[in-house]
């Protein structure tokens, strides 16, 4: 999956280069630059990408109820 570029960050939301706008879960006290926020976005993008690729699904299926 192609990663998007962060172009704008405010205390309440961020925008990607495709025009998508996403709210933050909580309002940010300090607003990072788009370049700083890109590092966080890339980190979490890779985690969610791994989940959708099934790499983390083995951990969930190996847990059995007692």
C-alpha angles and dihedrals in degrees: 000000000000116000119230127227120242108232103169137023128184132170091267106031148005133221131215129211091258091062096257114144121200129187121230116243088237131014111267117239091202119033113219123213116260088255092053093045090048089067091056092044092051091048094052092039090059092049093052091043089055090051092053091047089060096244092124095038091084090065092054096045094048092062111091128189114251 
